[in-house]
């Protein structure tokens, strides 16, 4: 720059900064600009990084709480699935329930396990003979059982002296 322009800027600055009010406003503005340039700008990257970390931790906490809720749901159903992982225990449970009613077991066959969601289900085909009210009570016992059971098929056939019920029951087995 040449000297005339420098002299012109110097006289302009002295003219405006000679006023104490304008000098105060200029000083405050210069200090704010310096504070932004020297303090906020270097920290803005750290602030953005911290915001991203906070968002990630919030997502993590949300996932943990969702996992805990799902775990409580699994625990609530744990008692509804037998502790042992074999079909024999499950069949014994059905036979114990059958003894509570005045019906006669004519036949029983264990079929191949079926896949039900993430679990396997034991499949039991039975022929039960008896009066209708007792057969009805047996089916109601299955439906309101302490285990997760499902009646997959139900057929009735009139016999000369009684009623024959063919029933297929699915029972959830615990995961191994």
C-alpha beads as a LAMMPS data file, in Angstrom:
LAMMPS data file: protein, C-alpha beads

176 atoms
175 bonds

1 atom types
1 bond types

-500.0 500.0 xlo xhi
-500.0 500.0 ylo yhi
-500.0 500.0 zlo zhi

Masses

1 110.0

Atoms # bond

1 1 1 0.000 0.000 0.000
2 1 1 1.147 3.438 -0.579
3 1 1 1.635 6.096 2.113
4 1 1 -1.346 8.214 1.147
5 1 1 -3.819 5.389 1.690
6 1 1 -2.191 4.489 4.997
7 1 1 -2.363 8.086 6.140
8 1 1 -5.987 8.284 5.083
9 1 1 -6.904 5.164 7.118
10 1 1 -4.965 6.442 10.113
11 1 1 -6.793 9.775 10.154
12 1 1 -10.137 8.023 9.717
13 1 1 -9.373 5.689 12.649
14 1 1 -8.283 8.604 14.876
15 1 1 -11.415 10.523 13.971
16 1 1 -13.750 7.655 14.937
17 1 1 -11.754 6.234 17.828
18 1 1 -11.199 9.636 19.330
19 1 1 -14.799 9.476 20.537
20 1 1 -14.836 7.501 23.854
21 1 1 -18.208 5.847 23.128
22 1 1 -17.116 4.623 19.690
23 1 1 -13.806 3.457 21.172
24 1 1 -15.631 1.370 23.804
25 1 1 -17.914 -0.230 21.201
26 1 1 -14.956 -0.985 18.947
27 1 1 -12.995 -2.503 21.845
28 1 1 -15.919 -4.710 22.885
29 1 1 -16.452 -5.836 19.293
30 1 1 -12.751 -6.575 18.842
31 1 1 -12.676 -8.588 22.083
32 1 1 -15.746 -10.598 21.036
33 1 1 -14.227 -11.321 17.638
34 1 1 -10.959 -12.373 19.300
35 1 1 -12.857 -14.592 21.771
36 1 1 -14.732 -16.315 18.953
37 1 1 -11.578 -16.742 16.898
38 1 1 -9.368 -17.893 19.770
39 1 1 -11.778 -19.862 21.967
40 1 1 -14.918 -21.052 20.151
41 1 1 -13.423 -21.973 16.773
42 1 1 -10.833 -24.445 18.158
43 1 1 -13.443 -25.939 20.494
44 1 1 -16.219 -26.287 17.910
45 1 1 -14.758 -29.560 16.589
46 1 1 -14.583 -30.903 20.131
47 1 1 -18.164 -29.777 20.744
48 1 1 -19.366 -31.571 17.596
49 1 1 -17.450 -34.719 18.567
50 1 1 -18.977 -34.613 22.058
51 1 1 -22.473 -34.207 20.575
52 1 1 -21.903 -37.296 18.402
53 1 1 -20.667 -39.268 21.411
54 1 1 -23.728 -38.221 23.429
55 1 1 -26.043 -39.330 20.609
56 1 1 -24.238 -42.687 20.369
57 1 1 -24.508 -43.208 24.136
58 1 1 -28.229 -42.361 24.067
59 1 1 -28.701 -44.999 21.355
60 1 1 -26.702 -47.475 23.419
61 1 1 -28.780 -46.779 26.543
62 1 1 -31.956 -47.178 24.502
63 1 1 -30.728 -50.530 23.168
64 1 1 -29.792 -51.696 26.661
65 1 1 -33.207 -50.792 28.075
66 1 1 -34.932 -52.562 25.148
67 1 1 -32.782 -55.645 25.781
68 1 1 -33.699 -55.595 29.480
69 1 1 -37.412 -55.383 28.621
70 1 1 -37.101 -58.343 26.253
71 1 1 -35.175 -60.279 28.886
72 1 1 -37.990 -59.692 31.409
73 1 1 -40.507 -60.963 28.861
74 1 1 -38.451 -64.115 28.324
75 1 1 -38.247 -64.651 32.094
76 1 1 -42.032 -64.267 32.360
77 1 1 -42.506 -67.157 29.908
78 1 1 -39.713 -69.312 31.314
79 1 1 -42.093 -71.136 33.663
80 1 1 -44.455 -71.885 30.789
81 1 1 -41.830 -74.010 29.060
82 1 1 -40.578 -77.147 30.778
83 1 1 -37.126 -77.194 32.328
84 1 1 -36.047 -80.375 30.585
85 1 1 -35.450 -80.501 26.883
86 1 1 -36.846 -83.905 26.037
87 1 1 -40.183 -85.001 24.671
88 1 1 -40.634 -87.638 27.398
89 1 1 -41.020 -85.020 30.139
90 1 1 -43.556 -83.162 28.040
91 1 1 -45.553 -86.379 27.362
92 1 1 -45.505 -87.172 31.081
93 1 1 -46.970 -83.729 31.774
94 1 1 -49.856 -84.393 29.334
95 1 1 -50.507 -87.864 30.817
96 1 1 -50.561 -86.428 34.349
97 1 1 -53.166 -83.923 33.191
98 1 1 -55.178 -86.645 31.447
99 1 1 -55.450 -88.612 34.714
100 1 1 -57.457 -85.775 36.263
101 1 1 -60.424 -86.555 34.033
102 1 1 -62.701 -89.569 33.633
103 1 1 -61.503 -90.456 30.171
104 1 1 -59.687 -93.421 28.710
105 1 1 -56.548 -93.183 26.588
106 1 1 -56.947 -95.472 23.568
107 1 1 -53.804 -94.552 21.719
108 1 1 -50.936 -92.144 21.751
109 1 1 -48.183 -91.462 19.259
110 1 1 -45.307 -89.028 19.448
111 1 1 -44.665 -87.427 16.063
112 1 1 -41.650 -85.603 14.705
113 1 1 -40.937 -82.249 16.340
114 1 1 -42.079 -79.118 14.482
115 1 1 -40.311 -75.794 14.293
116 1 1 -42.380 -73.022 15.888
117 1 1 -40.581 -69.683 15.593
118 1 1 -37.255 -69.901 17.397
119 1 1 -38.400 -72.987 19.338
120 1 1 -39.177 -76.591 18.588
121 1 1 -42.501 -78.120 19.523
122 1 1 -43.124 -81.688 20.567
123 1 1 -46.093 -83.148 18.693
124 1 1 -48.355 -85.684 20.349
125 1 1 -51.269 -87.408 18.630
126 1 1 -53.773 -88.988 21.014
127 1 1 -57.062 -90.872 20.896
128 1 1 -59.117 -90.303 24.017
129 1 1 -62.471 -91.905 24.785
130 1 1 -65.085 -90.703 27.240
131 1 1 -68.212 -88.614 27.751
132 1 1 -68.319 -85.244 26.038
133 1 1 -68.211 -83.128 29.251
134 1 1 -65.012 -84.861 30.380
135 1 1 -63.416 -84.520 26.945
136 1 1 -64.357 -80.854 26.969
137 1 1 -62.746 -80.390 30.401
138 1 1 -59.575 -82.070 29.131
139 1 1 -59.371 -79.689 26.139
140 1 1 -60.019 -76.733 28.451
141 1 1 -57.214 -77.973 30.722
142 1 1 -54.856 -78.028 27.726
143 1 1 -55.836 -74.506 26.712
144 1 1 -55.396 -73.105 30.231
145 1 1 -52.341 -75.199 31.041
146 1 1 -49.299 -73.981 32.948
147 1 1 -47.241 -74.769 29.857
148 1 1 -47.392 -73.374 26.363
149 1 1 -49.557 -75.932 24.571
150 1 1 -51.620 -75.706 21.420
151 1 1 -54.341 -77.938 20.076
152 1 1 -53.384 -78.369 16.441
153 1 1 -56.143 -80.772 15.405
154 1 1 -59.316 -81.961 17.056
155 1 1 -61.805 -84.537 15.697
156 1 1 -64.728 -86.291 17.311
157 1 1 -66.204 -89.622 16.307
158 1 1 -69.298 -91.185 17.840
159 1 1 -68.667 -94.715 19.090
160 1 1 -71.476 -97.087 20.139
161 1 1 -71.088 -96.438 23.873
162 1 1 -68.972 -93.268 24.039
163 1 1 -67.341 -90.461 22.119
164 1 1 -63.847 -90.806 20.606
165 1 1 -61.711 -87.687 20.343
166 1 1 -58.610 -87.532 18.156
167 1 1 -56.392 -84.664 19.229
168 1 1 -52.992 -83.422 18.154
169 1 1 -51.182 -81.303 20.747
170 1 1 -48.079 -79.176 20.251
171 1 1 -45.941 -78.282 23.263
172 1 1 -43.043 -75.857 23.178
173 1 1 -39.707 -77.370 24.173
174 1 1 -36.988 -75.231 25.743
175 1 1 -33.955 -74.292 23.708
176 1 1 -30.891 -76.368 24.340

Bonds

1 1 1 2
2 1 2 3
3 1 3 4
4 1 4 5
5 1 5 6
6 1 6 7
7 1 7 8
8 1 8 9
9 1 9 10
10 1 10 11
11 1 11 12
12 1 12 13
13 1 13 14
14 1 14 15
15 1 15 16
16 1 16 17
17 1 17 18
18 1 18 19
19 1 19 20
20 1 20 21
21 1 21 22
22 1 22 23
23 1 23 24
24 1 24 25
25 1 25 26
26 1 26 27
27 1 27 28
28 1 28 29
29 1 29 30
30 1 30 31
31 1 31 32
32 1 32 33
33 1 33 34
34 1 34 35
35 1 35 36
36 1 36 37
37 1 37 38
38 1 38 39
39 1 39 40
40 1 40 41
41 1 41 42
42 1 42 43
43 1 43 44
44 1 44 45
45 1 45 46
46 1 46 47
47 1 47 48
48 1 48 49
49 1 49 50
50 1 50 51
51 1 51 52
52 1 52 53
53 1 53 54
54 1 54 55
55 1 55 56
56 1 56 57
57 1 57 58
58 1 58 59
59 1 59 60
60 1 60 61
61 1 61 62
62 1 62 63
63 1 63 64
64 1 64 65
65 1 65 66
66 1 66 67
67 1 67 68
68 1 68 69
69 1 69 70
70 1 70 71
71 1 71 72
72 1 72 73
73 1 73 74
74 1 74 75
75 1 75 76
76 1 76 77
77 1 77 78
78 1 78 79
79 1 79 80
80 1 80 81
81 1 81 82
82 1 82 83
83 1 83 84
84 1 84 85
85 1 85 86
86 1 86 87
87 1 87 88
88 1 88 89
89 1 89 90
90 1 90 91
91 1 91 92
92 1 92 93
93 1 93 94
94 1 94 95
95 1 95 96
96 1 96 97
97 1 97 98
98 1 98 99
99 1 99 100
100 1 100 101
101 1 101 102
102 1 102 103
103 1 103 104
104 1 104 105
105 1 105 106
106 1 106 107
107 1 107 108
108 1 108 109
109 1 109 110
110 1 110 111
111 1 111 112
112 1 112 113
113 1 113 114
114 1 114 115
115 1 115 116
116 1 116 117
117 1 117 118
118 1 118 119
119 1 119 120
120 1 120 121
121 1 121 122
122 1 122 123
123 1 123 124
124 1 124 125
125 1 125 126
126 1 126 127
127 1 127 128
128 1 128 129
129 1 129 130
130 1 130 131
131 1 131 132
132 1 132 133
133 1 133 134
134 1 134 135
135 1 135 136
136 1 136 137
137 1 137 138
138 1 138 139
139 1 139 140
140 1 140 141
141 1 141 142
142 1 142 143
143 1 143 144
144 1 144 145
145 1 145 146
146 1 146 147
147 1 147 148
148 1 148 149
149 1 149 150
150 1 150 151
151 1 151 152
152 1 152 153
153 1 153 154
154 1 154 155
155 1 155 156
156 1 156 157
157 1 157 158
158 1 158 159
159 1 159 160
160 1 160 161
161 1 161 162
162 1 162 163
163 1 163 164
164 1 164 165
165 1 165 166
166 1 166 167
167 1 167 168
168 1 168 169
169 1 169 170
170 1 170 171
171 1 171 172
172 1 172 173
173 1 173 174
174 1 174 175
175 1 175 176
